[in-house]
Amino acid sequence: MNDENAGARRPISGSTIWTHRHMRLAAASLVMVLNAGAAVADVSKPPQAMAATDATPDTVTVQRGDLQQTVDAIGKLQFHRVSDVSVQTAGQLKAVLFAVGDTVHEGTVVMEMSPAVQAIQVESNRAQMARLQAELADQQAQTDFAELQFKRQTQLKAQNATREESVESSRMNLSSARARMDSIKAQIQQLQATLKFDEESRQHTQILAPISGTVVAVNARPGQAVSIGQAGAPLLRIADLSQMTVQARVAEADVTRLRRGMTANFQTPGYPGRTWSGKLRQVLPVPAEGTGEQGKQTFYNVLFEVDNPEQDLMSGMTAQVQFVVAQAKDALLLPAHLLGKRDAAGMYEVRVVNANRQIVPRAVKVGMRNQQQVQVLSGLEAGEQVLAGPVPVPAVAPLPKRAALMGTP
């Protein structure tokens, strides 16, 4: 047996066992010191720049676009220009020539009627006029003769060739003749007015359309008796559909922000994705009917017109209206929910992911805003990435195996 084998079988002394145990403890202490040093190193990093990880952060790109501040309201479409057809004389309707939905032009005959004044009555009045004209001519001759008699008696009286009674008698005859002439003339004037009315009544048997448009209501029927100024629903109603009026109800908290001439956009459920525009014409100064009473919220009616050349819009349609209070063109835009707290200087904090994949806090100044977006005035540039989600957790490297540090006994 050689010395090497003898050394291998030599029993381990107590000093050797103590050395191995302390080596294990020293290795464990080294691991703890290294871990503590790593933790201290992480805490010492500045909060403005955290190292990026392999995880892809959730970001939003700063972009340019248009931003609007709006007042929203619900409204109804109604006719802008409407005209009711009425009669100018009493009579009976003979024919109604148009129905609801038909297009008519100004001056077109829309109804015909039989006049209350018959032709026989017109002829009778004309005959009476001829008789009065003849009476007037006869009375004119008698008046001329009475004037001659009075002049002659006046001359004879100057020569003391006649009596006073004859002069007074001729004066009375002249006055009576003139009075009868005045009476006949008055009758003629009255009959002339009657004849004129009869003639107009016969001419108004054809009722014409006052404007061009579409028939939207018909309440007349053949055989119906009508009169001038007849109460109730109009016989026939015509509307010009080339332009419509939107009547929107705006809450009192928002109506003070509206001004005449501002842009008003609206959509209607019947045409999804399509938008119409107009200019605010008027804010009615009285509350809308049924609002502001018994604790109800107060609303005001706001009116504006919209062109309708294709007549796609119809009365009664619902309009979802946005009045444009303010707007910014080609502005830097950022989702409003990404803004952090506001500081004393009025700046907001956002977190930007830079080109080195570092998350850097940034103070920004904002301008116009709505519920979804804000206008960025300073602090960001177009194309920059703003963190939209939580800060990603850095990846932790696995610790070395215990056996590798401690070694084998």
C-alpha positions in Angstrom: 0.0 0.0 0.0 1.5 3.3 -1.1 1.3 6.7 0.8 -1.5 8.1 -1.4 -3.9 5.3 -0.4 -2.8 5.6 3.2 -3.7 9.3 3.1 -7.1 8.6 1.6 -8.0 6.2 4.4 -6.7 8.6 7.1 -9.6 9.7 9.4 -10.8 13.3 9.1 -9.8 15.4 12.1 -12.0 17.9 13.9 -10.2 20.9 12.5 -11.0 19.7 8.9 -14.7 19.4 9.7 -14.8 22.9 11.1 -13.2 24.3 8.0 -15.8 22.8 5.6 -18.7 24.1 7.7 -17.4 27.6 7.8 -16.8 27.6 4.0 -20.5 26.8 3.5 -21.5 29.7 5.9 -19.2 32.1 4.1 -20.7 31.2 0.7 -24.2 31.7 2.0 -23.2 35.1 3.4 -21.7 36.1 0.1 -25.0 35.3 -1.7 -27.0 37.5 0.8 -24.5 40.3 0.4 -24.8 40.1 -3.4 -28.6 40.1 -3.3 -28.6 43.1 -0.9 -26.3 45.0 -3.2 -28.5 44.4 -6.2 -31.5 45.6 -4.2 -29.7 48.8 -3.2 -28.6 49.3 -6.8 -32.4 49.1 -8.0 -33.5 51.7 -5.3 -30.7 54.0 -6.3 -32.0 54.4 -9.9 -33.7 57.8 -10.7 -37.5 57.6 -10.9 -37.5 59.6 -14.1 -35.9 56.8 -16.1 -36.7 53.1 -15.5 -35.0 50.4 -17.5 -37.3 48.8 -20.0 -37.9 45.1 -20.0 -38.7 42.4 -22.5 -42.5 43.1 -22.0 -44.0 45.5 -24.6 -45.6 48.5 -22.8 -49.2 49.6 -23.8 -48.8 53.0 -25.4 -50.7 55.6 -27.4 -49.1 57.7 -30.2 -49.5 61.4 -30.1 -51.2 62.5 -33.3 -52.5 65.6 -35.0 -56.2 66.1 -35.7 -59.2 68.3 -35.3 -60.8 68.8 -31.9 -64.3 70.2 -31.1 -66.1 71.3 -27.9 -69.8 70.7 -28.4 -73.1 71.1 -26.7 -75.2 68.0 -27.3 -79.0 68.0 -27.6 -81.9 66.0 -29.0 -84.2 67.6 -31.5 -86.9 67.1 -34.1 -87.1 68.0 -37.8 -90.0 70.1 -39.0 -91.1 72.0 -42.1 -89.4 75.4 -42.6 -91.8 76.9 -45.1 -95.5 75.9 -45.1 -98.6 77.4 -46.8 -102.3 76.6 -46.2 -104.7 76.7 -49.1 -108.0 78.5 -48.3 -111.0 79.7 -50.3 -111.8 83.4 -51.1 -115.5 82.8 -51.5 -118.3 80.6 -50.1 -119.4 77.6 -52.1 -119.2 73.9 -52.5 -116.1 71.9 -53.4 -116.4 70.2 -56.7 -113.0 68.5 -57.0 -109.8 68.0 -55.0 -107.0 67.4 -57.5 -104.0 66.4 -55.4 -103.3 64.0 -52.5 -100.7 63.8 -49.8 -97.2 63.4 -51.2 -97.9 65.0 -54.6 -95.7 67.7 -55.9 -97.3 71.0 -57.0 -96.1 74.2 -58.5 -97.1 77.7 -57.6 -100.2 78.8 -59.5 -101.4 75.2 -60.2 -105.1 74.5 -59.7 -105.4 72.3 -56.7 -109.2 72.4 -56.0 -112.3 73.4 -57.9 -115.6 74.6 -56.4 -119.1 75.6 -57.4 -119.8 79.2 -56.5 -122.6 80.1 -54.2 -123.7 82.8 -56.6 -125.6 81.2 -59.5 -125.5 82.5 -63.0 -129.2 83.4 -62.9 -128.6 85.7 -60.0 -125.8 87.5 -61.8 -128.1 88.1 -64.9 -130.8 89.4 -62.6 -128.4 91.9 -61.0 -127.3 93.0 -64.4 -130.9 93.6 -65.6 -131.5 95.7 -62.5 -128.4 97.7 -63.3 -129.8 98.5 -66.8 -133.1 99.6 -65.3 -131.4 101.9 -62.9 -129.3 103.4 -65.6 -132.4 104.2 -67.6 -134.1 105.8 -64.5 -131.0 107.9 -64.0 -131.2 109.2 -67.6 -134.9 110.0 -67.2 -134.3 111.7 -63.9 -131.4 113.7 -65.4 -133.8 115.1 -68.0 -136.4 116.1 -65.4 -133.7 117.8 -63.4 -132.5 119.8 -66.4 -136.1 120.9 -67.0 -136.6 121.9 -63.4 -133.4 124.0 -63.6 -134.7 125.8 -66.6 -138.1 126.5 -64.9 -136.3 127.9 -61.8 -134.1 130.2 -63.9 -137.1 131.5 -65.8 -139.1 132.2 -62.7 -136.1 133.9 -61.2 -135.8 136.3 -64.2 -139.6 137.0 -64.2 -139.4 137.8 -60.5 -136.7 140.4 -61.2 -139.1 142.1 -63.6 -142.1 141.8 -61.2 -143.8 139.6 -63.9 -144.5 136.6 -61.7 -145.7 135.8 -58.2 -143.5 134.7 -55.3 -145.4 131.4 -55.0 -144.4 130.4 -58.6 -140.7 131.1 -57.9 -140.7 129.0 -54.7 -142.6 126.1 -56.5 -139.9 126.0 -59.2 -137.2 125.9 -56.6 -138.8 123.0 -54.8 -139.2 121.0 -58.0 -135.5 121.5 -58.8 -134.4 120.3 -55.3 -136.7 117.2 -55.6 -135.3 116.3 -59.0 -131.8 116.5 -57.8 -132.6 114.3 -54.7 -134.1 111.6 -56.9 -131.0 111.6 -59.0 -128.8 111.2 -56.0 -130.9 108.2 -54.8 -130.7 106.5 -58.2 -126.9 107.0 -58.3 -126.6 105.4 -54.8 -128.5 102.4 -55.9 -126.3 102.0 -58.9 -123.2 102.1 -56.8 -124.5 99.5 -54.5 -125.5 97.2 -57.4 -122.1 97.7 -59.0 -120.4 96.4 -55.8 -122.7 93.4 -55.9 -121.9 92.7 -59.5 -118.2 92.9 -58.8 -118.5 90.4 -55.9 -120.5 88.1 -58.1 -117.9 88.2 -60.8 -115.0 87.5 -58.4 -117.0 84.7 -56.9 -117.4 83.1 -60.3 -113.7 83.6 -61.1 -112.6 82.0 -57.8 -114.0 78.6 -58.6 -110.5 77.5 -59.3 -108.2 77.5 -56.2 -104.5 77.9 -56.9 -101.4 76.7 -55.1 -99.8 79.7 -53.3 -96.3 78.1 -53.3 -94.4 75.3 -55.0 -93.8 72.2 -52.8 -95.2 69.0 -51.6 -98.8 68.4 -50.4 -98.4 67.3 -46.7 -102.1 67.5 -45.6 -105.5 67.3 -47.2 -108.7 67.9 -45.2 -111.0 68.7 -48.2 -113.4 66.4 -50.0 -115.7 66.9 -53.0 -119.1 68.1 -52.0 -117.9 69.8 -48.8 -119.4 73.3 -48.2 -116.7 75.9 -47.5 -116.7 79.6 -46.6 -114.2 82.4 -46.2 -112.2 82.2 -43.0 -113.5 78.8 -42.2 -112.2 77.6 -38.8 -110.5 74.2 -38.2 -107.8 72.3 -40.1 -106.7 73.8 -43.4 -108.3 72.4 -46.5 -104.9 71.6 -48.0 -101.3 72.3 -46.8 -98.2 72.6 -49.0 -94.6 72.5 -47.6 -91.4 73.3 -49.3 -89.1 70.3 -48.5 -85.9 71.8 -50.0 -85.1 73.2 -46.6 -85.9 71.8 -43.1 -85.8 73.3 -39.6 -84.3 71.5 -36.7 -85.8 72.3 -33.3 -83.4 71.1 -30.5 -84.0 71.2 -26.8 -81.0 72.4 -24.9 -80.6 72.4 -21.1 -80.4 75.7 -19.3 -76.9 74.9 -18.1 -75.7 74.8 -21.7 -77.9 77.2 -23.6 -75.9 80.2 -22.4 -72.9 78.9 -24.4 -74.8 79.1 -27.7 -74.5 82.0 -30.1 -76.3 82.8 -33.3 -74.4 81.7 -36.4 -72.4 78.9 -34.8 -72.2 75.6 -36.6 -74.7 72.9 -35.7 -74.2 69.3 -36.9 -76.7 66.4 -36.5 -77.3 62.8 -37.3 -80.5 60.9 -37.6 -81.1 57.2 -36.9 -82.5 56.7 -40.4 -79.2 57.4 -42.0 -76.4 55.9 -39.9 -73.0 57.5 -40.4 -74.3 60.5 -42.3 -74.0 64.1 -40.9 -75.9 67.3 -41.9 -74.8 70.8 -40.9 -76.5 74.2 -40.5 -76.1 77.5 -38.7 -77.9 78.4 -35.5 -80.6 80.9 -36.2 -82.5 81.5 -33.0 -82.7 80.6 -29.3 -86.3 81.0 -28.2 -86.3 83.1 -25.0 -89.1 81.1 -23.3 -88.8 77.6 -21.8 -89.8 74.6 -23.9 -93.4 73.4 -23.2 -93.6 71.1 -20.2 -90.2 72.0 -18.8 -89.2 74.1 -15.8 -92.3 73.3 -13.8 -92.8 71.5 -10.5 -89.1 70.7 -10.2 -88.5 69.6 -13.8 -85.3 70.6 -15.5 -85.6 73.6 -17.8 -84.9 73.3 -21.5 -85.0 75.9 -24.3 -85.8 75.4 -28.0 -83.0 76.2 -30.4 -83.7 76.5 -34.2 -81.5 76.1 -37.2 -82.1 75.3 -40.9 -80.5 72.6 -43.1 -80.6 72.2 -46.8 -82.5 69.2 -48.1 -82.1 69.1 -51.9 -82.7 65.4 -52.2 -85.6 65.5 -49.7 -84.1 62.7 -47.7 -85.0 64.4 -44.4 -88.7 64.3 -43.3 -90.7 66.0 -40.7 -90.7 64.4 -37.3 -87.3 62.7 -37.7 -85.1 62.6 -34.5 -82.0 64.7 -34.7 -78.9 64.1 -32.5 -77.4 67.5 -32.5 -74.0 68.8 -31.6 -73.5 72.6 -31.5 -69.8 73.4 -32.1 -68.9 75.8 -29.3 -65.1 75.8 -30.1 -62.8 73.9 -32.3 -59.0 73.5 -33.1 -57.7 72.4 -36.4 -54.5 70.2 -36.9 -53.9 70.1 -33.1 -51.8 67.7 -31.1 -54.2 65.3 -29.5 -54.0 63.0 -26.5 -56.7 60.8 -24.8 -58.0 62.7 -21.8 -57.7 59.8 -19.5 -53.9 59.6 -19.8 -53.4 62.9 -18.0 -52.0 62.6 -14.5 -52.4 65.0 -11.6 -52.4 68.8 -12.3 -49.7 70.7 -10.5 -49.7 74.3 -9.1 -48.6 75.7 -12.5 -51.5 74.0 -14.3 -49.3 71.3 -16.0 -50.2 67.7 -16.2 -47.9 64.7 -15.9 -47.8 61.9 -18.5 -45.3 59.0 -18.9 -43.5 58.9 -22.3 -41.7 55.8 -23.6 -38.6 57.2 -25.4 -36.5 55.7 -28.2 -34.4 53.8 -25.6 -37.5 52.1 -24.3 -37.3 54.1 -21.1 -40.4 55.4 -19.3 -39.8 59.1 -18.6 -42.2 61.5 -16.8 -43.1 64.6 -18.8 -45.0 67.7 -17.9 -47.5 68.9 -20.6 -49.7 72.0 -21.0 -53.2 71.4 -22.4 -55.7 73.7 -24.0 -59.1 72.7 -25.4 -60.6 69.5 -24.3 -63.8 67.4 -24.5 -64.8 64.1 -22.9 -62.5 62.0 -25.0 -59.4 64.1 -26.0 -57.3 67.1 -25.0 -55.3 69.5 -27.1 -51.6 69.4 -26.2 -50.0 72.9 -26.3 -46.5 72.0 -25.1 -44.5 69.1 -23.7 -45.1 66.5 -26.4 -44.4 66.1 -30.1 -46.3 64.3 -32.8 -45.3 60.6 -33.0 -44.2 60.3 -29.4 -45.4 57.3 -27.4 -47.3 57.9 -24.2 -47.7 55.0 -21.7 -51.3 54.0 -21.5 -51.2 51.1 -19.1 -49.2 50.3 -15.9 -45.4 50.4 -15.7 -44.1 47.0 -16.8 -42.4 45.0 -14.1 -38.7 44.5 -14.8 -37.6 40.9 -15.4 -35.7 39.3 -12.5 -32.6 37.2 -13.4 -32.6 33.7 -11.7 -30.3 33.3 -8.8 -27.3 30.9 -9.2 -27.8 27.4 -7.9 -26.8 26.9 -4.2 -24.5 24.0 -5.0 -22.6 26.1 -7.5 -21.8 28.7 -4.9 -21.2 26.4 -2.0 -19.2 23.9 -3.9 -19.0 20.2 -3.1 -17.8 19.2 0.3 
